[in-house]
Amino acid sequence: MSSKSKKKWKQMFEDVLARFVHTLPSSEKESERLFIQLEQAHWFYEDHVRAKNKNLPKMALRDFCLKAFDVVDFLRPEKSKFEAHWLNFKQYRCL
């Protein structure tokens, strides 16, 4: 991906996260609800953003969430705990 493409992708990714994650109330930023919103953001990215621009990378949900932990300010400090958060979410979804 060229640097121009990377910049465009980063902007689109941040726009999607702004729509689904940045607006969450504080109570939902520390719960499984956060990952449900990340999942919604992922599907929006795949179904709408990528559908309009096939040059953007396809991402698995886990990869999308992990990348969000790099980009979202309130998630960045939790990146070292990503695997634990991911496992909790997977268990929550299986209930």
Secondary structure, DSSP 8 states (H G I E B T S, - for coil): --HHHHHHHHHHHHHHHHHHTTT--GGGTTSHHHHHHHHHHHHHIIIIIHHH-TTS----HHHHHHHHHHH-TTTGGGGGGHHHHHHHHHHHHH-
